[in-house]
Amino acid sequence: MTGAGSSSPWPYAPELLDAELAQYLGDAAAPAVQSLGTRCPPWTVREITVHLTCTFSRFHDMLRQGRAGNFTPPFEPGQLTAENLRAVDAYQGDDPCGELRAVVTGFRSALRGGQELMPHQLGPIPVALQVLFGINELAIHHDDVAAAAGQRYQPPPRTLAVLVSLWQRRAGPGVTAWPEILRTTGRTA
């Protein structure tokens, strides 16, 4: 999953974005779940999809910004929650599921390799790490959507392996399974 000759310590798995997106939309696009409350108050299922749409749009904007030589952070460290709330409140679209598919596909098609640097609120990061953040967002919010409908989501083994590698570096070696990732994010498994 890491490119040949890559100096990035992060697995590079952009193909997993496609799989997670398809699985997320398989549950989140159902009309019956759009207005359900979620574990991400004050957001409904629809608003989680809006959040993901705004997030991936920001990822793509940051990638273009970095390619233009501008590594200015998109917002200040510690402002992620405020930025997420602002972006969802400002959303004007009619079809967040369709727009999510378009922005993830656009971001994915713009990728050139995991080593490339892009801006981030904590400073420049490799694209491989940003891709992992995207996979993480889709998988965790898929579980939020599933929980709103009284179900649970379990990522496939390959996706789970890259998420565990991310969370072990972030939260420690004790994170070895999906329930531990959910607990680490403040969710119950």
N, C-alpha and C positions, 0 to 999 in steps of 0.2 A: 504494500500500500504506500510505502514511501518511494518516491521516484529514484531512479538510478542516479547515483552521484549526489543525492540530496543531502544537504547539511542540516535539513530541518529535523528536529527530534520528534515531530508530530506525524502520525500516519496521514497520508493524503488519500482521501477516499471520496472524491466528488460524486462518484456513481451512486453512493449511498444517499445523496440528497434526492435523487430521482425516486428511489424506492421509498424513502420516508415521506416524501411529498405525496406520492400516490396513496400510501396507506393512510396518511393524515386526512387527505381529502375524501377518501373512501368513507370515513366516519363523519368528518366535520361538515361536509357539504349537504348532508341530509336536511331537508327543510324542517323536519320535526325537532331537530336539536338546536336550531339557531338561537332561540331565546332562552335556552336553559342557562341557569347560573353555574358558575364554575368555581374551582378552588383558587381562582385569580380574581378576587373581588376588586373592582366592581364589574368585571367583564363577564359577558355572556359568551357562548360558543362562537357566535358571529364576531364578537369583538376580539377574541383570541385570534381568529383568522385575520382580522384587520391588523392586529399587532404583528403577526408573522409577516403579512404583506409589507407593512411599514419597515420591519426589521430587515427583510431581505432587500428591499429597495435601498435602505441605508447601506447595507453591505456592498451592493453594486456601485452605489455612488462613491463609497470609500475606495473601492478598487480603482475606479476611474480617476479619482482624485490622486491616489498614490502614483498611478501611471503618468499623471501630469507633473509629478515631482513635488506635490504638496502633501505633506504628512501631518498637517494640522489635525489634532483630535477633533472628532465630530461634536463633542461636548466634553465638559469637565469630568474627571474621574469622580465617581460617587453620584453621578447624575443620571445613571441608566434608568432607574425607575421613573424619574421625572420626565425623561425624554420619551420613554415608552408611553406614559400616560398622555403627554402632549401630542405625540404622533397619532395615537388612536383617536383622541378628541378632534384632531384636525382632519381626519380622513373624510374625503368627500365622495368616494367611489360607491358604485351600486352593486358590484359583484366581487366581494373580497376573495371568494374561492377562485374565480377565474383570474383575478389579478395576482393572487398568490402563485398560481401555476405560472403565469407569465413572468413574474419577477424572479422566481427561483430558476426558471429555465433561462432567463436572460443572464443572471449571475453565473449559473453553471456554464453556459456557453462562452462566457467571457474569460473563464479561467484558463491560464496557460501553464501553471505548475505550482506546486506547493511551496517552493522556496521564495517566490516573489513576495516582497513586503508590501503591506498596505497600512493606511492609518487606522488607529484604534484609540479609544479614549484613554488607554493606559500607555500609549506610545506605539510605534510601528510593530506589527506582528506579521509572521508568515501567513500566506494565504491558506496553507494547510490547517493552521489553527483556526482561522476564521471559518473554514469549511466545517471543522468539528463543532464549532459553536453553532453553526446552522443546523447540523444534524441533531445536536443536542436540543435546540429549540423546537424543532419539529417533533422529536420523540417525546420530550417531556410534556409539551402542550397537547400532543395526541393523547397522552394519558389523562390530562386535565379534561379534555373533551369526552373521552370514554367514561371517566368518573362521573361527569355531569349526567350521562345517560345510564348510570348504574352499572357500567362495565369497567374493565381495566385494559390497558394496552401493554404488551410485552414486545420490545423490539426484537427483530430476528437476531440470531447469534452473531453474525458479522457486524451488524450495527452495534450491538451490545459490546462487542470487543473493543471497538474504537471509542465508545463512550466510557467504558471502564478505564481505558488508557488516559483519557482526558481527566476524568474525575479522580483517579489515583494521584495524578500530578497536582491536582487542585486541592483535594481534601485528605489525601493520605492513602497508603497501601491497603487499608482496611476496606476500601470501596471495591468490591469484587463482583457485585450483582446488581440487577435493576432495582430491587427494593431498597438497597443501600443508597443508590443514586437518588431515588425519590425522597428518602429520608433526609439526605444531605441538602436537598433543595427545600426542605420544610414541608414536604408532602408525606402522607402516610402511604405505605405500600399495601 
